Amino acid sequence: MNADGFMVRVSRGGLHVSAEDYERYFDGISGIVLIRRDSDLLILPVRLAQAGGYILKRKNLAGDRVAHAPDFFRASGIADESDREIEVTWDNTQGGLVGRGAFFAY
């Protein structure tokens, strides 16, 4: 992992983000949009619920978040029973987090 990157976890159709990383990149944001662009995963913040996307739900007292998106991950070739970590970095040109090569072998 590079100095600016961190890991998110995909497990049981959900994207899991630690409380620390949520606060750093998505503080006050209740939703995200997930996009597959070739082999990359884009995680973009959504400021208005009307814009759609997946809700970032608080999953524990520590403040970790999860966005349940089994339809997105299935369509991208990641089975519900998969459990994997993906390195992501903030990309100002994309306006969100990018997991480069997240889908390269899936």
C-alpha positions in Angstrom: 0.0 0.0 0.0 1.4 3.4 -0.8 1.5 6.3 1.7 -1.7 7.9 0.5 -3.7 4.8 0.0 -5.7 2.7 2.4 -7.7 -0.5 2.2 -11.5 -1.0 1.9 -13.0 -4.4 2.2 -15.6 -6.1 0.0 -17.5 -8.8 1.9 -20.9 -10.3 1.5 -21.9 -7.8 -1.1 -20.9 -4.8 1.0 -18.2 -2.2 0.8 -16.7 -1.6 4.2 -14.9 1.6 5.2 -13.2 2.2 8.6 -14.4 5.1 10.7 -11.1 6.9 10.3 -11.2 6.7 6.5 -14.9 7.6 6.4 -14.2 10.8 8.4 -11.2 11.7 6.3 -12.9 11.4 2.9 -16.7 11.2 3.4 -17.5 13.1 6.7 -21.1 14.1 6.6 -21.8 12.2 3.4 -24.6 9.6 3.6 -24.2 8.0 0.2 -21.8 6.9 -2.5 -21.9 5.9 -6.1 -19.9 2.9 -7.2 -18.6 2.8 -10.8 -16.6 0.2 -12.6 -14.4 1.8 -15.1 -12.5 -0.9 -17.0 -10.5 -2.7 -14.2 -10.8 0.2 -11.7 -13.4 0.8 -8.9 -14.5 4.4 -8.4 -16.1 5.4 -5.1 -17.7 8.8 -5.4 -19.4 10.8 -2.7 -23.1 11.7 -3.1 -24.2 14.9 -1.3 -28.0 14.6 -2.0 -30.0 11.4 -1.4 -32.1 12.2 -4.5 -29.0 11.7 -6.6 -29.1 7.9 -6.0 -26.3 5.6 -5.1 -25.7 3.4 -2.0 -26.3 4.5 1.6 -23.2 4.5 3.9 -24.7 2.9 7.0 -23.0 3.0 10.4 -22.2 -0.6 11.3 -20.7 -0.4 14.8 -20.0 2.0 17.7 -16.6 2.7 16.3 -18.3 4.5 13.4 -17.2 2.1 10.6 -19.4 2.3 7.6 -20.8 -0.2 5.1 -22.6 0.3 1.8 -24.6 -2.8 0.8 -24.2 -3.1 -3.0 -24.5 -6.8 -3.9 -26.0 -6.0 -7.3 -23.0 -3.8 -8.3 -20.5 -6.4 -7.1 -22.3 -9.3 -8.8 -22.5 -7.4 -12.1 -18.8 -6.8 -11.8 -18.0 -10.4 -11.2 -17.5 -10.4 -7.4 -19.6 -13.1 -5.8 -21.5 -12.5 -2.6 -19.3 -14.9 -0.7 -16.1 -13.0 -1.7 -14.1 -11.4 1.0 -11.2 -9.2 -0.2 -9.4 -6.0 0.4 -8.9 -3.3 -2.3 -6.4 -0.5 -2.0 -7.9 2.9 -2.8 -6.5 6.4 -3.1 -8.1 9.8 -3.4 -8.0 11.1 -7.0 -8.9 14.8 -7.3 -9.5 14.5 -11.1 -12.1 11.8 -10.4 -13.6 13.5 -7.3 -13.4 10.3 -5.3 -11.6 7.2 -4.3 -10.1 5.0 -7.0 -9.2 1.3 -6.6 -6.9 0.7 -9.5 -7.0 -2.8 -10.9 -9.8 -3.8 -8.4 -11.4 -6.0 -11.1 -8.3 -7.1 -13.0 -8.7 -10.8 -12.3 -12.4 -11.1 -11.5 
